[in-house]
């Protein structure tokens, strides 16, 4: 049974773009394994951490909305705990309480609509400031 998750990962800030992409690619392959699908990928970029983690002050943030199997999620978490390139991660089950199948296309449409509305609100706020 596939479930929907919101997943945020912070990788080392001193990784090059290519190395960071390789790290994320491995976890993305686990997300899409066994019929899973990435609904949305939002790269927040490099940010200063609120406090040092593993003696590092910067991290690369990436957020995913994905549908995947719980077994693959357990494997992802196991790998992230032992991966030195991952500083922190957070996985939240979005469809808590909903049993049955997930309409992936409808969920993608809903996420795109929410993103568009957020952009419109942001543009409206900018216009008001001017």
Secondary structure, 3 states (H helix, E strand, C coil): CEEEEEEEEEEECCCCHHHHHHHHHHHHHHHHHHHCEEEEEEEEEEEEEEEEECCEEEEEEEEEEEEEEHHHHHHHHHHHHHCCCEEEEEEEECCCCCCCCCCHHHHHHHHHHHHHHHHHHHHHHHHHHC
